[in-house]
Amino acid sequence: MNLFDVYSLFDVTPVKAQGCKVWDENGQEYLDLYGGHAVISVGHTHPKYVAALTDQLGKIGFYSNSVKNPLQVTLAEKLGKASGYEDYSLFLDNSGAESNENAIKLASFHTGKDRIVAFHKSFHGRTSGAVAVTDNPKIVSPFNANHKVSFCDLNDAVAVEKELLKGDVAGVIIEGIQGCGGINIPDTGFMKELESLCHKYGVCLILDEVQSGYGRTGKFFAHQWYGIKPDIITMGKGIANGFPCGGILISPKFEAVKGMLGTTFGGNYLAMAAAISVLDIIEEENMVQNAYEVGEYIKAGIAPSPRIKEVRGCGLMIGIEFNEEVAPIRKELLFNRHIFTGVAGKNMVRLLAPLCLTKAQADVFINAINDILK
Ligand SMILES: Cc1ncc(COP(=O)(O)O)c(C=O)c1O
């Protein structure tokens, strides 16, 4: 049997990883500035993380959500403290897309309405509703396209209000910082206006923090830079450092009804052990602050070049936009300098390094990119 061939693969086979380093099957070492697409938050194979998962696996690996699981409660308590959302509730699922799916469903249940407002250049995942609110027609099948969704330009509050005035909108979904769309940071003024428009029209504000959350930008959630409080916050990626896990934080204004949301695997023991250890490590090793400092250090270290259009981002969510296609630059970085990077569109190198990246490791990248561009 062949694999269903949907991924474009680099000819690299990682077999070992530690912190911000990865080794391939030939023993070649790489610096990981991609974090497996923003998933590796506390670094690869952190000893505490490995111990937590190993220990849990020897106790109980799985049961269902029909019995008590105190690890879920522990995670909720720690997450409430780490994020500043102690008055919100936590629903656990398995991925970013599923988190957005649950958020949209909850907004629709709560308001009794069925349309969602999303933004151009958004990415929210590939399941039915999540892909419908994603601004990429190439990955939206005719079935997905039947959802009621309206897209507005980022930062266009007038366009949003026009949609909300129609009276059928359940929720507005927006990324804390647009990731796949090219590291687009919404204006603070716009985000505050969006929050007040949602209050005014009784619409749920959903913040997708799947990529921009969990400390990546130097605050626990990127939206905390704008001083707003959404109704629902969606999470995934870095939440369990690579063990599949997702979740949503839900404002106290939502009433839980038995059976309203559910999942087989969400909140399982192994995911919880992983997620609890991630929060412990982030706190003990001050990784949110580190992400901010090292991210700003990288941005400042990239020398101006006529080939670079703009360097933007916050903390360790960085986009280097070029005036040319970046595929050859990324290949040079990967195969000759042995540095993993990500991409957004054709012209942007996207960095999503583990939150434990050191300045010395950042220097390796800064020197490489400046050397390539000189
Ligand atoms: C902002 C955002 N939301 C949702 C998702 C979907 O997450 P998952 O691939 O875990 O379903 C992603 C994935 O890249 C993302 O970047």
Ligand as a Chemical Component Dictionary entry (heavy atoms), coordinates in Angstrom:
data_LIG
# 
_chem_comp.id                   LIG 
_chem_comp.type                 NON-POLYMER 
_chem_comp.pdbx_formal_charge   0 
_chem_comp.three_letter_code    LIG 
# 
loop_
_chem_comp_atom.comp_id 
_chem_comp_atom.atom_id 
_chem_comp_atom.alt_atom_id 
_chem_comp_atom.type_symbol 
_chem_comp_atom.charge 
_chem_comp_atom.model_Cartn_x 
_chem_comp_atom.model_Cartn_y 
_chem_comp_atom.model_Cartn_z 
_chem_comp_atom.pdbx_ordinal 
LIG C1 C1 C 0 -4.194 29.350 13.143 1  
LIG C2 C2 C 0 -4.442 27.885 12.924 2  
LIG N1 N1 N 0 -5.647 27.375 13.242 3  
LIG C3 C3 C 0 -5.922 26.067 13.088 4  
LIG C4 C4 C 0 -4.986 25.199 12.576 5  
LIG C5 C5 C 0 -5.332 23.755 12.391 6  
LIG O1 O1 O 0 -4.682 22.969 13.331 7  
LIG P1 P1 P 0 -4.588 21.374 13.118 8  
LIG O2 O2 O 0 -3.696 21.153 11.944 9  
LIG O3 O3 O 0 -4.039 20.873 14.410 10 
LIG O4 O4 O 0 -5.967 20.892 12.871 11 
LIG C6 C6 C 0 -3.711 25.688 12.232 12 
LIG C7 C7 C 0 -2.700 24.793 11.652 13 
LIG O5 O5 O 0 -1.723 25.179 11.060 14 
LIG C8 C8 C 0 -3.442 27.066 12.403 15 
LIG O6 O6 O 0 -2.249 27.589 12.073 16 
# 
loop_
_chem_comp_bond.comp_id 
_chem_comp_bond.atom_id_1 
_chem_comp_bond.atom_id_2 
_chem_comp_bond.value_order 
_chem_comp_bond.pdbx_ordinal 
LIG C1 C2 SING 1  
LIG C2 N1 SING 2  
LIG C2 C8 DOUB 3  
LIG N1 C3 DOUB 4  
LIG C3 C4 SING 5  
LIG C4 C5 SING 6  
LIG C4 C6 DOUB 7  
LIG C5 O1 SING 8  
LIG O1 P1 SING 9  
LIG P1 O2 DOUB 10 
LIG P1 O3 SING 11 
LIG P1 O4 SING 12 
LIG C6 C7 SING 13 
LIG C6 C8 SING 14 
LIG C7 O5 DOUB 15 
LIG C8 O6 SING 16 
# 
